[in-house]
Amino acid sequence: MTNTFPRGNRLLQRAHASIPAGIVGFHKLMASPEYPSFLERGHGARVVDVDGNEYIDHVLGKGPVILGHAHPDVTQAVIEQAERGSMLGLTQAVQVDVAELLLGAFGGAEKIRFHKTGSDACSAAVRMARTFTARRWILSSGYHGWHDWCNVTDVGVPASTICCADFAYDLDRLEMLLDEHHGDVAALFVEPQPSFLEPGFYAELRALADAAGCLLMFDEVKTGLRMPGRSAQAAAGVTPDLTTVSKAIANGYCLSAVLGRSEFMDVSERTHISTTYDIEAIPFAAARATLHELLNTDALKRIDAMGRSLVNSVNELCALHNVGARAFGPGAMFRIGFADASAETMFYVEMVRHGVLMYPYDNHFISLAHGADELQQTIAAADNALGLVARTFRDATPHSAVAAWGIDRFQNRKGFLRDSAGPDGRRSRRTRADDGATAAQAIETERLRR
C-alpha cells in the first residue's frame, strides 16, 4: 500500500507562506515526504487525510480523544451547549458539575481550578506552589509545557526567570539538588512515567518532599483518566499535594485543571491566575459527557485491555523479527522504543503506508472506539514494518537486549527523558532492575550497548 499526498503537498506549500515552518504539531518530527501533513476528518478510531487516505488512528490528538472521534454523546452535548451560548461571561452550572466529577475521580483532592491547556495548568500549579511556600525553585522531571519556567532551551527565555532544575527521574540527583537549594524549593513536579518507574519511586518522592517542606505535584495531563485506576497516583498509592489534568477529560475539547487540597488551592486567590476563556462552556459540556462515560462504565478497563493485547502482539513481532525494539507501558498509552533512530523513522513511515497513524517517539493511544478490526490491522501493519526494519538493519541491537532497557536507555527524540547517571557517575536508584530486569540482565545490556 502506498499513499500519495498531492493535495496535502500543495497545502503545505501554501502554509509555508503564512505559518512558521508551514505546519504545527508532531508531524514536524517526521522528515519524510511519505508522511501526511493535513487531516480532514475523523470518526471513531479512524481519520482521513485531505487526499482521502484513511488510517487507524493511534495519535488521537496526542491523547485527548479517549472515546473516539466525533463521539455521538459528546457531539450532542456540544451542540446543545452551543445553542445556549458558550461565552456568557459568568460561571454556568456545567462547570460545577465537572468540578464535582473530577474531584470525585482523584482521591484527596478538595478543590479545583479550570484552565485551557496542560501548559496553563502546570504554570498555574507552579505559581500556587511558589505562593504557598514563598520559595522559588521547582525541581522537575518530565514535560510540563512551553512556558518560561520550564523551557527546555534558553532561546528567548532569560535564565533569571526559570528557577527550575531537571533531576531527570534520578533520585540521587534530586537529593543533590535539594541540598543545593536547601530552604528554597517550592515543589517537586513530576510527570509520572508508569511505563518505566515502579510505585516505590513515587513513595520516595513523597518522603523527600515532606522532608524538604515543599509540595509534591504530579503532572497527570497525559495519564489522568487514561488508566484503569483513573490516575498514575492511584496506581502508585501516593497522593500529591497538587495535580494537573487535561488530556482525556473532554474527549478532545480544550480544557485543563489544577486540583488538590484546599490549603494549596486557596492560595490561588492571593496571586494572579486568570484568562478570559477559562469559563467557555462548550469544553465543560464535552467534559461532562466524557466523564459520565469514563466514570460510570468499564471503559477505562476495556481500553487498557485492548492496549495490553496490542503491546503483547507487537512484542511477539519484535522477537520474531529480532529487531532492536520493544513495546511497553499502560495499554491505553503504550510506547515502542527503538535502539536505532533510523530504524524508528522507517517503522513509522511504513506504518503510515499500511494505513496506521502513530505519533513518532512518544506514546501511542487506544480509544474506546478501537475494536478487533483496528487492532488486527495495526498488528498486520507492524508485522510488515518490523520485517522491513529487520531486513534493512541486519546488524541492529537484538530484541533480547532492548527488552531489558530501562528509562534512560531509549533515545528520546524530544529530549524530555535524558540519560542521567547520578552524582559521581553512579547509576540512578530508579534504573536498577527496571521492568523486572535483573542486575545480570542490566550488566549484559550495558555490555551489548557499548
Secondary structure as the mmCIF struct_conf table of DSSP 4:
data_model
#
loop_
_struct_conf.conf_type_id
_struct_conf.id
_struct_conf.beg_label_comp_id
_struct_conf.beg_label_asym_id
_struct_conf.beg_label_seq_id
_struct_conf.end_label_comp_id
_struct_conf.end_label_asym_id
_struct_conf.end_label_seq_id
HELX_RH_AL_P HELX_RH_AL_P1 PRO A 6 SER A 18
BEND BEND1 ILE A 19 ILE A 19
TURN_TY1_P TURN_TY1_P1 PRO A 20 ALA A 21
BEND BEND2 GLY A 22 GLY A 22
BEND BEND3 GLY A 25 GLY A 25
HELX_RH_3T_P HELX_RH_3T_P1 PHE A 26 LEU A 29
TURN_TY1_P TURN_TY1_P2 PRO A 33 GLU A 34
BEND BEND4 TYR A 35 TYR A 35
STRN STRN1 LEU A 39 HIS A 43
STRN STRN2 GLY A 44 GLY A 44
TURN_TY1_P TURN_TY1_P3 ALA A 45 ALA A 45
STRN STRN3 ARG A 46 ASP A 49
TURN_TY1_P TURN_TY1_P4 VAL A 50 ASP A 51
BEND BEND5 GLY A 52 GLY A 52
STRN STRN4 GLU A 54 ASP A 57
BEND BEND6 HIS A 58 HIS A 58
HELX_RH_3T_P HELX_RH_3T_P2 LEU A 60 LYS A 62
TURN_TY1_P TURN_TY1_P5 GLY A 63 PRO A 64
BEND BEND7 ILE A 66 LEU A 67
STRN STRN5 HIS A 69 HIS A 69
TURN_TY1_P TURN_TY1_P6 ALA A 70 ALA A 70
HELX_RH_AL_P HELX_RH_AL_P2 PRO A 72 ARG A 84
BEND BEND8 SER A 86 SER A 86
BEND BEND9 GLY A 89 LEU A 90
HELX_RH_AL_P HELX_RH_AL_P3 ALA A 93 ALA A 105
BEND BEND10 PHE A 106 PHE A 106
TURN_TY1_P TURN_TY1_P7 GLY A 107 GLY A 108
STRN STRN6 LYS A 111 HIS A 115
BEND BEND11 LYS A 116 THR A 117
HELX_RH_AL_P HELX_RH_AL_P4 GLY A 118 THR A 133
TURN_TY1_P TURN_TY1_P8 ALA A 134 ALA A 134
STRN STRN7 TRP A 137 SER A 141
BEND BEND12 GLY A 142 GLY A 142
BEND BEND13 TRP A 146 HIS A 147
HELX_RH_3T_P HELX_RH_3T_P3 ASP A 148 CYS A 150
BEND BEND14 VAL A 152 THR A 153
TURN_TY1_P TURN_TY1_P9 VAL A 155 GLY A 156
BEND BEND15 VAL A 157 VAL A 157
HELX_RH_3T_P HELX_RH_3T_P4 ALA A 159 THR A 161
TURN_TY1_P TURN_TY1_P10 ILE A 162 ILE A 162
STRN STRN8 CYS A 164 ASP A 166
TURN_TY1_P TURN_TY1_P11 ALA A 168 TYR A 169
HELX_RH_AL_P HELX_RH_AL_P5 LEU A 171 GLU A 180
TURN_TY1_P TURN_TY1_P12 HIS A 181 GLY A 183
STRN STRN9 VAL A 185 VAL A 190
TURN_TY1_P TURN_TY1_P13 PRO A 194 PHE A 196
HELX_RH_AL_P HELX_RH_AL_P6 PRO A 199 ALA A 212
TURN_TY1_P TURN_TY1_P14 GLY A 213 GLY A 213
STRN STRN10 LEU A 215 GLU A 220
TURN_TY1_P TURN_TY1_P15 VAL A 221 LEU A 225
BEND BEND16 ARG A 226 MET A 227
TURN_TY1_P TURN_TY1_P16 PRO A 228 GLY A 229
BEND BEND17 ARG A 230 SER A 231
HELX_RH_AL_P HELX_RH_AL_P7 ALA A 232 ALA A 236
TURN_TY1_P TURN_TY1_P17 GLY A 237 GLY A 237
BEND BEND18 ASP A 241 ASP A 241
STRN STRN11 LEU A 242 VAL A 245
TURN_TY1_P TURN_TY1_P18 LYS A 247 ALA A 248
BEND BEND19 ILE A 249 ALA A 250
TURN_TY1_P TURN_TY1_P19 ASN A 251 GLY A 252
BEND BEND20 TYR A 253 CYS A 254
STRN STRN12 SER A 256 GLY A 260
HELX_RH_AL_P HELX_RH_AL_P8 SER A 262 MET A 265
HELX_RH_3T_P HELX_RH_3T_P5 ASP A 266 ARG A 270
BEND BEND21 THR A 271 THR A 271
HELX_RH_3T_P HELX_RH_3T_P6 THR A 276 ILE A 279
HELX_RH_AL_P HELX_RH_AL_P9 ALA A 281 ASN A 296
BEND BEND22 THR A 297 ASP A 298
HELX_RH_AL_P HELX_RH_AL_P10 ALA A 299 HIS A 321
TURN_TY1_P TURN_TY1_P20 ASN A 322 ASN A 322
BEND BEND23 GLY A 324 GLY A 324
STRN STRN13 ALA A 325 PHE A 328
BEND BEND24 GLY A 329 GLY A 329
TURN_TY1_P TURN_TY1_P21 GLY A 331 ALA A 332
STRN STRN14 MET A 333 PHE A 338
BEND BEND25 ALA A 339 ALA A 339
HELX_RH_AL_P HELX_RH_AL_P11 ALA A 341 ARG A 353
TURN_TY1_P TURN_TY1_P22 HIS A 354 GLY A 355
STRN STRN15 VAL A 356 LEU A 357
TURN_TY1_P TURN_TY1_P23 PRO A 360 TYR A 361
BEND BEND26 ASP A 362 ASP A 362
STRN STRN16 HIS A 364 PHE A 365
TURN_TY1_P TURN_TY1_P24 LEU A 368 ALA A 369
HELX_RH_AL_P HELX_RH_AL_P12 ALA A 372 THR A 392
TURN_TY1_P TURN_TY1_P25 ARG A 394 ASP A 395
BEND BEND27 ALA A 396 ALA A 396
HELX_LH_PP_P HELX_LH_PP_P1 THR A 397 PRO A 398
HELX_RH_AL_P HELX_RH_AL_P13 HIS A 399 VAL A 402
TURN_TY1_P TURN_TY1_P26 ALA A 403 ALA A 404
TURN_TY1_P TURN_TY1_P27 ILE A 407 ARG A 409
BEND BEND28 PHE A 410 PHE A 410
TURN_TY1_P TURN_TY1_P28 ARG A 413 LYS A 414
BEND BEND29 GLY A 415 LEU A 417
HELX_RH_3T_P HELX_RH_3T_P7 PRO A 423 GLY A 425
HELX_LH_PP_P HELX_LH_PP_P2 ARG A 426 SER A 428
HELX_RH_3T_P HELX_RH_3T_P8 ARG A 429 THR A 431
TURN_TY1_P TURN_TY1_P29 ARG A 432 ALA A 433
HELX_RH_3T_P HELX_RH_3T_P9 ASP A 434 GLY A 436
HELX_RH_AL_P HELX_RH_AL_P14 ALA A 439 ARG A 449
#
